[in-house]
């Protein structure tokens, strides 16, 4: 099995590259880590080619995560190349569904559907807020990614 997961947000510089970095770290502890395809993208094109927001990179680094990602926009191939497109909020969900082909390999869902605390309705955009918003986004991303992995890809 070659699991393929892509995280999707609006700009691909805050939430989805953060989720990608967290998820990569979790998967790296598995014996089949090399089989996994893990990526992220944005529905918008403003930040294509850009490194993640410095605030996101700082929040990641404080927890020992790294990101080499550069922004890219969601494309038609993503619906066939991934098993899951995990979006961050309802706006992402409707934007992705609006361009989804009728035959999509990828299942489209909100990452917060796997909140083990069942508190979050979305991973809210921290872009217009302060530094502390990036830490709480990471709290949520960490617990949702762990739970998603346990639920959807349980270790044998
Ligand atoms: P993201 O945050 O979707 O988590 O990457 C945003 C980053 C940039 C913008 C919006 C959201 N922007 O409008 O430029």
Backbone and ligand atoms as CSV (ligand in chain L), in Angstrom:
chain,resi,resn,atom,element,x,y,z
A,1,UNK,N,N,0.844,-1.197,0.000
A,1,UNK,CA,C,0.000,0.000,0.000
A,1,UNK,C,C,0.883,1.252,0.000
A,2,UNK,N,N,0.516,2.215,-0.814
A,2,UNK,CA,C,1.243,3.483,-0.854
A,2,UNK,C,C,0.284,4.610,-0.513
A,3,UNK,N,N,0.096,4.865,0.770
A,3,UNK,CA,C,-0.871,5.899,1.155
A,3,UNK,C,C,-0.418,7.272,0.660
A,4,UNK,N,N,-1.378,8.081,0.248
A,4,UNK,CA,C,-1.066,9.404,-0.290
A,4,UNK,C,C,-2.057,10.409,0.278
A,5,UNK,N,N,-1.513,11.381,1.016
A,5,UNK,CA,C,-2.328,12.341,1.743
A,5,UNK,C,C,-1.890,13.745,1.365
A,6,UNK,N,N,-2.840,14.612,1.029
A,6,UNK,CA,C,-2.512,16.011,0.751
A,6,UNK,C,C,-3.381,16.919,1.613
A,7,UNK,N,N,-2.743,17.829,2.325
A,7,UNK,CA,C,-3.447,18.800,3.155
A,7,UNK,C,C,-3.696,20.065,2.333
A,8,UNK,N,N,-4.884,20.634,2.486
A,8,UNK,CA,C,-5.268,21.760,1.633
A,8,UNK,C,C,-5.806,22.920,2.486
A,9,UNK,N,N,-5.283,24.118,2.243
A,9,UNK,CA,C,-5.869,25.324,2.854
A,9,UNK,C,C,-6.003,26.388,1.767
A,10,UNK,N,N,-6.117,27.643,2.177
A,10,UNK,CA,C,-6.322,28.708,1.192
A,10,UNK,C,C,-4.994,29.149,0.563
A,11,UNK,N,N,-4.047,29.547,1.414
A,11,UNK,CA,C,-2.815,30.138,0.897
A,11,UNK,C,C,-1.654,29.178,0.752
A,12,UNK,N,N,-1.726,28.030,1.453
A,12,UNK,CA,C,-0.632,27.040,1.495
A,12,UNK,C,C,0.646,27.634,2.076
A,13,UNK,N,N,0.475,28.596,2.999
A,13,UNK,CA,C,1.673,29.088,3.704
A,13,UNK,C,C,1.535,28.991,5.224
A,14,UNK,N,N,0.334,28.705,5.734
A,14,UNK,CA,C,0.174,28.612,7.198
A,14,UNK,C,C,-0.285,27.216,7.619
A,15,UNK,N,N,-1.569,26.914,7.414
A,15,UNK,CA,C,-2.135,25.696,7.997
A,15,UNK,C,C,-1.710,24.416,7.298
A,16,UNK,N,N,-1.863,24.355,5.976
A,16,UNK,CA,C,-1.604,23.057,5.326
A,16,UNK,C,C,-0.124,22.658,5.316
A,17,UNK,N,N,0.831,23.596,5.133
A,17,UNK,CA,C,2.229,23.144,5.257
A,17,UNK,C,C,2.565,22.730,6.682
A,18,UNK,N,N,1.879,23.339,7.673
A,18,UNK,CA,C,2.096,22.931,9.068
A,18,UNK,C,C,1.583,21.518,9.277
A,19,UNK,N,N,0.385,21.231,8.770
A,19,UNK,CA,C,-0.172,19.882,8.899
A,19,UNK,C,C,0.712,18.868,8.177
A,20,UNK,N,N,1.224,19.264,7.015
A,20,UNK,CA,C,2.119,18.369,6.263
A,20,UNK,C,C,3.354,18.030,7.098
A,21,UNK,N,N,3.941,19.032,7.752
A,21,UNK,CA,C,5.165,18.812,8.546
A,21,UNK,C,C,4.886,17.908,9.748
A,22,UNK,N,N,3.757,18.144,10.410
A,22,UNK,CA,C,3.388,17.331,11.583
A,22,UNK,C,C,3.136,15.891,11.146
A,23,UNK,N,N,2.399,15.739,10.061
A,23,UNK,CA,C,2.025,14.404,9.592
A,23,UNK,C,C,3.260,13.619,9.124
A,24,UNK,N,N,4.175,14.311,8.454
A,24,UNK,CA,C,5.433,13.682,8.025
A,24,UNK,C,C,6.188,13.108,9.212
A,25,UNK,N,N,6.252,13.893,10.273
A,25,UNK,CA,C,6.959,13.469,11.481
A,25,UNK,C,C,6.298,12.227,12.085
A,26,UNK,N,N,4.966,12.222,12.130
A,26,UNK,CA,C,4.242,11.069,12.682
A,26,UNK,C,C,4.494,9.818,11.841
A,27,UNK,N,N,4.411,9.988,10.527
A,27,UNK,CA,C,4.575,8.844,9.625
A,27,UNK,C,C,6.017,8.341,9.640
A,28,UNK,N,N,6.965,9.238,9.913
A,28,UNK,CA,C,8.385,8.842,9.900
A,28,UNK,C,C,8.684,7.782,10.950
A,29,UNK,N,N,7.817,7.650,11.930
A,29,UNK,CA,C,8.030,6.643,12.980
A,29,UNK,C,C,7.503,5.270,12.565
A,30,UNK,N,N,6.896,5.189,11.388
A,30,UNK,CA,C,6.355,3.908,10.926
A,30,UNK,C,C,7.368,3.166,10.055
A,31,UNK,N,N,7.326,1.851,10.091
A,31,UNK,CA,C,8.288,1.090,9.284
A,31,UNK,C,C,8.107,1.304,7.777
A,32,UNK,N,N,6.885,1.656,7.350
A,32,UNK,CA,C,6.628,1.837,5.916
A,32,UNK,C,C,6.675,3.312,5.505
A,33,UNK,N,N,7.373,4.117,6.293
A,33,UNK,CA,C,7.380,5.569,6.061
A,33,UNK,C,C,7.748,5.933,4.619
A,34,UNK,N,N,8.683,5.182,4.024
A,34,UNK,CA,C,9.175,5.531,2.683
A,34,UNK,C,C,8.101,5.370,1.612
A,35,UNK,N,N,7.044,4.598,1.926
A,35,UNK,CA,C,5.979,4.354,0.941
A,35,UNK,C,C,4.996,5.533,0.833
A,36,UNK,N,N,4.973,6.372,1.835
A,36,UNK,CA,C,3.930,7.396,1.909
A,36,UNK,C,C,4.232,8.602,1.034
A,37,UNK,N,N,3.190,9.126,0.395
A,37,UNK,CA,C,3.295,10.421,-0.290
A,37,UNK,C,C,2.515,11.440,0.541
A,38,UNK,N,N,3.197,12.477,0.987
A,38,UNK,CA,C,2.592,13.482,1.863
A,38,UNK,C,C,2.895,14.848,1.268
A,39,UNK,N,N,1.859,15.670,1.106
A,39,UNK,CA,C,2.063,16.959,0.435
A,39,UNK,C,C,1.034,17.948,0.980
A,40,UNK,N,N,1.118,19.173,0.511
A,40,UNK,CA,C,0.093,20.162,0.821
A,40,UNK,C,C,-0.027,21.124,-0.347
A,41,UNK,N,N,-1.160,21.821,-0.403
A,41,UNK,CA,C,-1.381,22.815,-1.458
A,41,UNK,C,C,-2.454,23.793,-0.993
A,42,UNK,N,N,-2.636,24.842,-1.799
A,42,UNK,CA,C,-3.653,25.844,-1.483
A,42,UNK,C,C,-4.663,25.950,-2.609
A,43,UNK,N,N,-5.861,26.398,-2.271
A,43,UNK,CA,C,-6.844,26.625,-3.327
A,43,UNK,C,C,-6.512,27.913,-4.084
A,44,UNK,N,N,-5.846,28.863,-3.418
A,44,UNK,CA,C,-5.457,30.123,-4.062
A,44,UNK,C,C,-4.057,30.047,-4.638
A,45,UNK,N,N,-3.722,31.033,-5.479
A,45,UNK,CA,C,-2.415,30.995,-6.157
A,45,UNK,C,C,-1.467,32.115,-5.733
A,46,UNK,N,N,-1.825,32.885,-4.693
A,46,UNK,CA,C,-1.023,34.064,-4.329
A,46,UNK,C,C,0.373,33.700,-3.853
A,47,UNK,N,N,0.514,32.533,-3.267
A,47,UNK,CA,C,1.789,32.216,-2.597
A,47,UNK,C,C,2.521,31.051,-3.258
A,48,UNK,N,N,2.214,30.807,-4.523
A,48,UNK,CA,C,2.884,29.723,-5.251
A,48,UNK,C,C,4.396,29.983,-5.261
A,49,UNK,N,N,5.166,28.964,-4.899
A,49,UNK,CA,C,6.627,29.071,-4.889
A,49,UNK,C,C,7.208,29.647,-3.612
A,50,UNK,N,N,6.335,30.119,-2.711
A,50,UNK,CA,C,6.825,30.775,-1.483
A,50,UNK,C,C,7.012,29.784,-0.349
A,51,UNK,N,N,7.936,30.108,0.538
A,51,UNK,CA,C,8.140,29.352,1.765
A,51,UNK,C,C,6.972,29.637,2.711
A,52,UNK,N,N,6.714,28.739,3.672
A,52,UNK,CA,C,5.647,29.008,4.638
A,52,UNK,C,C,5.876,30.321,5.392
A,53,UNK,N,N,4.789,30.871,5.908
A,53,UNK,CA,C,4.826,32.097,6.716
A,53,UNK,C,C,5.854,31.927,7.845
A,54,UNK,N,N,6.687,32.956,8.095
A,54,UNK,CA,C,7.709,32.851,9.158
A,54,UNK,C,C,7.117,32.491,10.511
A,55,UNK,N,N,5.901,32.959,10.774
A,55,UNK,CA,C,5.271,32.623,12.066
A,55,UNK,C,C,4.960,31.136,12.141
A,56,UNK,N,N,4.541,30.548,11.039
A,56,UNK,CA,C,4.275,29.105,11.006
A,56,UNK,C,C,5.581,28.329,11.175
A,57,UNK,N,N,6.645,28.790,10.494
A,57,UNK,CA,C,7.941,28.104,10.600
A,57,UNK,C,C,8.482,28.180,12.021
A,58,UNK,N,N,8.303,29.332,12.680
A,58,UNK,CA,C,8.777,29.456,14.070
A,58,UNK,C,C,7.999,28.535,14.987
A,59,UNK,N,N,6.664,28.500,14.827
A,59,UNK,CA,C,5.832,27.627,15.680
A,59,UNK,C,C,6.218,26.166,15.465
A,60,UNK,N,N,6.473,25.784,14.225
A,60,UNK,CA,C,6.896,24.407,13.928
A,60,UNK,C,C,8.246,24.114,14.578
A,61,UNK,N,N,9.199,25.024,14.397
A,61,UNK,CA,C,10.566,24.795,14.902
A,61,UNK,C,C,10.573,24.651,16.418
A,62,UNK,N,N,9.706,25.421,17.087
A,62,UNK,CA,C,9.653,25.326,18.556
A,62,UNK,C,C,9.261,23.928,19.014
A,63,UNK,N,N,8.564,23.191,18.143
A,63,UNK,CA,C,8.158,21.821,18.503
A,63,UNK,C,C,8.995,20.763,17.786
A,64,UNK,N,N,10.031,21.196,17.144
A,64,UNK,CA,C,10.944,20.234,16.526
A,64,UNK,C,C,10.547,19.759,15.138
A,65,UNK,N,N,9.629,20.478,14.489
A,65,UNK,CA,C,9.237,20.114,13.125
A,65,UNK,C,C,9.983,20.983,12.125
A,66,UNK,N,N,10.196,20.424,10.926
A,66,UNK,CA,C,10.832,21.168,9.848
A,66,UNK,C,C,9.929,21.158,8.631
A,67,UNK,N,N,10.048,22.169,7.800
A,67,UNK,CA,C,9.312,22.185,6.540
A,67,UNK,C,C,10.213,22.679,5.425
A,68,UNK,N,N,10.248,21.930,4.355
A,68,UNK,CA,C,10.980,22.333,3.149
A,68,UNK,C,C,9.999,22.796,2.078
A,69,UNK,N,N,8.724,22.912,2.468
A,69,UNK,CA,C,7.671,23.101,1.469
A,69,UNK,C,C,7.747,24.461,0.776
A,70,UNK,N,N,7.316,24.463,-0.474
A,70,UNK,CA,C,7.059,25.717,-1.185
A,70,UNK,C,C,5.635,25.679,-1.709
A,71,UNK,N,N,4.979,26.810,-1.627
A,71,UNK,CA,C,3.562,26.885,-1.956
A,71,UNK,C,C,3.246,26.393,-3.357
A,72,UNK,N,N,2.155,25.666,-3.467
A,72,UNK,CA,C,1.661,25.294,-4.796
A,72,UNK,C,C,0.133,25.298,-4.742
A,73,UNK,N,N,-0.467,25.430,-5.914
A,73,UNK,CA,C,-1.922,25.491,-5.988
A,73,UNK,C,C,-2.494,24.116,-6.296
A,74,UNK,N,N,-3.658,23.836,-5.702
A,74,UNK,CA,C,-4.405,22.610,-6.000
A,74,UNK,C,C,-4.564,22.475,-7.513
A,75,UNK,N,N,-4.354,21.249,-8.026
A,75,UNK,CA,C,-4.505,21.039,-9.470
A,75,UNK,C,C,-5.320,19.779,-9.730
A,76,UNK,N,N,-5.717,19.598,-10.979
A,76,UNK,CA,C,-6.604,18.482,-11.334
A,76,UNK,C,C,-6.006,17.138,-10.931
A,77,UNK,N,N,-4.686,16.994,-11.098
A,77,UNK,CA,C,-4.029,15.731,-10.778
A,77,UNK,C,C,-4.165,15.334,-9.325
A,78,UNK,N,N,-4.319,16.310,-8.453
A,78,UNK,CA,C,-4.395,16.004,-7.020
A,78,UNK,C,C,-5.583,15.101,-6.692
A,79,UNK,N,N,-6.636,15.196,-7.476
A,79,UNK,CA,C,-7.828,14.384,-7.204
A,79,UNK,C,C,-7.593,12.919,-7.552
A,80,UNK,N,N,-6.592,12.662,-8.396
A,80,UNK,CA,C,-6.265,11.276,-8.760
A,80,UNK,C,C,-5.028,10.757,-8.041
A,81,UNK,N,N,-4.153,11.663,-7.640
A,81,UNK,CA,C,-2.860,11.235,-7.085
A,81,UNK,C,C,-2.884,10.988,-5.579
A,82,UNK,N,N,-3.969,11.420,-4.932
A,82,UNK,CA,C,-4.036,11.274,-3.466
A,82,UNK,C,C,-5.251,10.451,-3.060
A,83,UNK,N,N,-5.115,9.784,-1.896
A,83,UNK,CA,C,-6.245,9.063,-1.294
A,83,UNK,C,C,-7.161,10.029,-0.543
A,84,UNK,N,N,-6.530,11.010,0.067
A,84,UNK,CA,C,-7.270,11.983,0.865
A,84,UNK,C,C,-6.796,13.385,0.538
A,85,UNK,N,N,-7.755,14.300,0.366
A,85,UNK,CA,C,-7.477,15.734,0.387
A,85,UNK,C,C,-8.108,16.233,1.676
A,86,UNK,N,N,-7.264,16.580,2.640
A,86,UNK,CA,C,-7.752,16.970,3.966
A,86,UNK,C,C,-7.707,18.493,4.076
A,87,UNK,N,N,-8.883,19.102,4.071
A,87,UNK,CA,C,-8.987,20.559,4.057
A,87,UNK,C,C,-9.117,21.088,5.490
A,88,UNK,N,N,-8.973,22.408,5.622
A,88,UNK,CA,C,-8.904,23.008,6.954
A,88,UNK,C,C,-10.220,23.616,7.428
A,89,UNK,N,N,-11.047,24.098,6.493
A,89,UNK,CA,C,-12.295,24.732,6.946
A,89,UNK,C,C,-13.386,24.558,5.881
A,90,UNK,N,N,-14.573,25.066,6.186
A,90,UNK,CA,C,-15.719,24.871,5.287
A,90,UNK,C,C,-15.541,25.590,3.958
A,91,UNK,N,N,-14.835,26.710,4.021
A,91,UNK,CA,C,-14.587,27.454,2.788
A,91,UNK,C,C,-13.674,26.631,1.856
A,92,UNK,N,N,-12.620,26.048,2.423
A,92,UNK,CA,C,-11.757,25.156,1.616
A,92,UNK,C,C,-12.577,24.001,1.056
A,93,UNK,N,N,-13.467,23.461,1.908
A,93,UNK,CA,C,-14.253,22.288,1.505
A,93,UNK,C,C,-15.109,22.617,0.282
A,94,UNK,N,N,-15.795,23.759,0.317
A,94,UNK,CA,C,-16.641,24.072,-0.831
A,94,UNK,C,C,-15.802,24.440,-2.050
A,95,UNK,N,N,-14.647,25.108,-1.829
A,95,UNK,CA,C,-13.770,25.453,-2.965
A,95,UNK,C,C,-13.224,24.190,-3.640
A,96,UNK,N,N,-12.829,23.206,-2.833
A,96,UNK,CA,C,-12.258,21.981,-3.408
A,96,UNK,C,C,-13.354,21.171,-4.093
A,97,UNK,N,N,-14.502,21.075,-3.443
A,97,UNK,CA,C,-15.610,20.321,-4.059
A,97,UNK,C,C,-16.044,20.944,-5.376
A,98,UNK,N,N,-15.953,22.262,-5.452
A,98,UNK,CA,C,-16.416,22.963,-6.656
A,98,UNK,C,C,-15.590,22.597,-7.887
A,99,UNK,N,N,-14.322,22.219,-7.668
A,99,UNK,CA,C,-13.477,21.887,-8.817
A,99,UNK,C,C,-13.174,20.386,-8.907
A,100,UNK,N,N,-13.795,19.597,-8.026
A,100,UNK,CA,C,-13.545,18.149,-8.029
A,100,UNK,C,C,-14.185,17.503,-9.254
A,101,UNK,N,N,-13.455,16.596,-9.924
A,101,UNK,CA,C,-14.059,15.857,-11.036
A,101,UNK,C,C,-15.077,14.859,-10.498
A,102,UNK,N,N,-15.973,14.401,-11.354
A,102,UNK,CA,C,-16.999,13.464,-10.887
A,102,UNK,C,C,-16.372,12.146,-10.436
A,103,UNK,N,N,-15.278,11.753,-11.105
A,103,UNK,CA,C,-14.558,10.547,-10.682
A,103,UNK,C,C,-13.286,10.976,-9.962
A,104,UNK,N,N,-13.366,11.103,-8.655
A,104,UNK,CA,C,-12.193,11.488,-7.871
A,104,UNK,C,C,-11.752,10.311,-7.032
A,105,UNK,N,N,-10.464,9.930,-7.196
A,105,UNK,CA,C,-9.925,8.910,-6.297
A,105,UNK,C,C,-9.892,9.458,-4.874
A,106,UNK,N,N,-9.500,10.719,-4.746
A,106,UNK,CA,C,-9.304,11.304,-3.419
A,106,UNK,C,C,-10.633,11.520,-2.712
A,107,UNK,N,N,-10.661,11.138,-1.459
A,107,UNK,CA,C,-11.775,11.521,-0.608
A,107,UNK,C,C,-11.464,12.898,-0.045
A,108,UNK,N,N,-12.490,13.722,0.046
A,108,UNK,CA,C,-12.316,15.108,0.473
A,108,UNK,C,C,-13.000,15.271,1.829
A,109,UNK,N,N,-12.247,15.714,2.840
A,109,UNK,CA,C,-12.825,15.847,4.178
A,109,UNK,C,C,-12.075,16.921,4.945
A,110,UNK,N,N,-12.705,17.404,6.022
A,110,UNK,CA,C,-12.030,18.359,6.907
A,110,UNK,C,C,-11.175,17.595,7.916
A,111,UNK,N,N,-9.945,18.065,8.096
A,111,UNK,CA,C,-9.059,17.441,9.084
A,111,UNK,C,C,-9.706,17.439,10.473
A,112,UNK,N,N,-10.454,18.491,10.777
A,112,UNK,CA,C,-11.060,18.604,12.115
A,112,UNK,C,C,-12.138,17.550,12.362
A,113,UNK,N,N,-12.575,16.830,11.309
A,113,UNK,CA,C,-13.498,15.709,11.531
A,113,UNK,C,C,-12.853,14.637,12.407
A,114,UNK,N,N,-11.510,14.662,12.478
A,114,UNK,CA,C,-10.792,13.668,13.309
A,114,UNK,C,C,-10.342,14.265,14.639
A,115,UNK,N,N,-10.936,15.392,15.046
A,115,UNK,CA,C,-10.596,15.928,16.370
A,115,UNK,C,C,-11.052,14.932,17.439
A,116,UNK,N,N,-10.102,14.324,18.169
A,116,UNK,CA,C,-10.512,13.323,19.164
A,116,UNK,C,C,-11.307,13.948,20.301
A,117,UNK,N,N,-11.177,15.260,20.486
A,117,UNK,CA,C,-11.949,15.946,21.532
A,117,UNK,C,C,-13.321,16.389,21.019
A,118,UNK,N,N,-13.519,16.242,19.715
A,118,UNK,CA,C,-14.774,16.638,19.063
A,118,UNK,C,C,-15.172,18.068,19.407
A,119,UNK,N,N,-14.166,18.950,19.428
A,119,UNK,CA,C,-14.414,20.349,19.766
A,119,UNK,C,C,-14.389,21.238,18.532
A,120,UNK,N,N,-13.442,20.955,17.636
A,120,UNK,CA,C,-13.197,21.885,16.536
A,120,UNK,C,C,-14.104,21.587,15.343
A,121,UNK,N,N,-14.626,22.641,14.746
A,121,UNK,CA,C,-15.375,22.520,13.492
A,121,UNK,C,C,-14.467,22.794,12.302
A,122,UNK,N,N,-13.295,23.347,12.591
A,122,UNK,CA,C,-12.369,23.736,11.519
A,122,UNK,C,C,-11.006,24.018,12.126
A,123,UNK,N,N,-9.971,23.992,11.258
A,123,UNK,CA,C,-8.677,24.564,11.632
A,123,UNK,C,C,-8.723,25.992,11.117
A,124,UNK,N,N,-8.981,26.931,12.032
A,124,UNK,CA,C,-9.233,28.312,11.620
A,124,UNK,C,C,-7.943,28.977,11.148
A,125,UNK,N,N,-8.096,29.920,10.220
A,125,UNK,CA,C,-6.970,30.609,9.604
A,125,UNK,C,C,-6.275,31.532,10.618
A,126,UNK,N,N,-4.978,31.299,10.892
A,126,UNK,CA,C,-4.263,32.165,11.857
A,126,UNK,C,C,-3.604,33.371,11.196
A,127,UNK,N,N,-3.760,33.521,9.876
A,127,UNK,CA,C,-2.961,34.470,9.097
A,127,UNK,C,C,-3.097,35.911,9.576
A,128,UNK,N,N,-4.319,36.306,9.926
A,128,UNK,CA,C,-4.540,37.705,10.302
A,128,UNK,C,C,-4.445,37.939,11.802
A,129,UNK,N,N,-4.075,36.901,12.556
A,129,UNK,CA,C,-3.965,37.047,14.004
A,129,UNK,C,C,-2.521,37.128,14.454
A,130,UNK,N,N,-2.303,36.917,15.739
A,130,UNK,CA,C,-0.957,37.026,16.302
A,130,UNK,C,C,-0.240,35.693,16.322
A,131,UNK,N,N,0.961,35.753,16.867
A,131,UNK,CA,C,1.847,34.591,16.924
A,131,UNK,C,C,1.199,33.422,17.683
A,132,UNK,N,N,0.438,33.748,18.737
A,132,UNK,CA,C,-0.133,32.691,19.595
A,132,UNK,C,C,-1.152,31.849,18.829
A,133,UNK,N,N,-1.758,32.446,17.803
A,133,UNK,CA,C,-2.716,31.693,16.994
A,133,UNK,C,C,-2.062,30.508,16.287
A,134,UNK,N,N,-0.790,30.670,15.977
A,134,UNK,CA,C,-0.073,29.607,15.268
A,134,UNK,C,C,0.209,28.424,16.187
A,135,UNK,N,N,0.378,28.711,17.487
A,135,UNK,CA,C,0.595,27.627,18.453
A,135,UNK,C,C,-0.704,26.851,18.666
A,136,UNK,N,N,-1.826,27.552,18.762
A,136,UNK,CA,C,-3.078,26.812,18.989
A,136,UNK,C,C,-3.492,26.032,17.734
A,137,UNK,N,N,-3.171,26.569,16.571
A,137,UNK,CA,C,-3.406,25.817,15.327
A,137,UNK,C,C,-2.603,24.510,15.346
A,138,UNK,N,N,-1.361,24.603,15.834
A,138,UNK,CA,C,-0.531,23.384,15.898
A,138,UNK,C,C,-1.073,22.378,16.910
A,139,UNK,N,N,-1.579,22.863,18.030
A,139,UNK,CA,C,-2.209,21.952,19.015
A,139,UNK,C,C,-3.289,21.127,18.329
A,140,UNK,N,N,-4.154,21.826,17.605
A,140,UNK,CA,C,-5.279,21.157,16.946
A,140,UNK,C,C,-4.787,20.222,15.833
A,141,UNK,N,N,-3.863,20.712,15.027
A,141,UNK,CA,C,-3.336,19.891,13.931
A,141,UNK,C,C,-2.697,18.620,14.480
A,142,UNK,N,N,-1.934,18.749,15.553
A,142,UNK,CA,C,-1.253,17.565,16.124
A,142,UNK,C,C,-2.258,16.517,16.568
A,143,UNK,N,N,-3.284,16.938,17.285
A,143,UNK,CA,C,-4.191,15.911,17.798
A,143,UNK,C,C,-5.065,15.320,16.691
A,144,UNK,N,N,-5.426,16.130,15.703
A,144,UNK,CA,C,-6.223,15.606,14.583
A,144,UNK,C,C,-5.391,14.666,13.699
A,145,UNK,N,N,-4.152,15.021,13.430
A,145,UNK,CA,C,-3.304,14.161,12.581
A,145,UNK,C,C,-3.048,12.821,13.259
A,146,UNK,N,N,-2.774,12.838,14.544
A,146,UNK,CA,C,-2.557,11.580,15.274
A,146,UNK,C,C,-3.791,10.701,15.201
A,147,UNK,N,N,-4.946,11.310,15.409
A,147,UNK,CA,C,-6.194,10.550,15.434
A,147,UNK,C,C,-6.554,10.042,14.031
A,148,UNK,N,N,-6.338,10.885,13.029
A,148,UNK,CA,C,-6.579,10.462,11.644
A,148,UNK,C,C,-5.747,9.214,11.320
A,149,UNK,N,N,-4.460,9.260,11.676
A,149,UNK,CA,C,-3.577,8.115,11.392
A,149,UNK,C,C,-4.059,6.855,12.106
A,150,UNK,N,N,-4.375,6.993,13.370
A,150,UNK,CA,C,-4.842,5.819,14.142
A,150,UNK,C,C,-6.115,5.236,13.552
A,151,UNK,N,N,-7.029,6.132,13.148
A,151,UNK,CA,C,-8.334,5.683,12.673
A,151,UNK,C,C,-8.276,5.098,11.258
A,152,UNK,N,N,-7.574,5.785,10.384
A,152,UNK,CA,C,-7.624,5.433,8.954
A,152,UNK,C,C,-6.497,4.492,8.540
A,153,UNK,N,N,-5.379,4.554,9.261
A,153,UNK,CA,C,-4.235,3.697,8.924
A,153,UNK,C,C,-3.705,3.043,10.193
A,154,UNK,N,N,-4.548,2.222,10.849
A,154,UNK,CA,C,-4.099,1.615,12.123
A,154,UNK,C,C,-2.917,0.691,11.865
A,155,UNK,N,N,-2.010,0.696,12.804
A,155,UNK,CA,C,-0.853,-0.193,12.677
A,155,UNK,C,C,-1.316,-1.612,12.957
A,156,UNK,N,N,-0.859,-2.527,12.120
A,156,UNK,CA,C,-1.277,-3.933,12.256
A,156,UNK,C,C,-0.728,-4.501,13.547
L,1,LIG,P1,P,-3.425,29.512,5.012
L,1,LIG,O1,O,-3.485,31.051,5.491
L,1,LIG,O2,O,-4.627,29.306,4.141
L,1,LIG,O3,O,-3.485,28.746,6.281
L,1,LIG,O4,O,-2.116,29.372,4.280
L,1,LIG,C1,C,-3.585,32.115,4.597
L,1,LIG,C2,C,-2.440,32.659,4.070
L,1,LIG,C3,C,-2.514,33.734,3.230
L,1,LIG,C4,C,-3.751,34.254,2.901
L,1,LIG,C5,C,-4.895,33.703,3.411
L,1,LIG,C6,C,-4.810,32.633,4.255
L,1,LIG,N1,N,-3.830,35.364,2.051
L,1,LIG,O5,O,-4.947,35.888,1.844
L,1,LIG,O6,O,-2.818,35.814,1.487
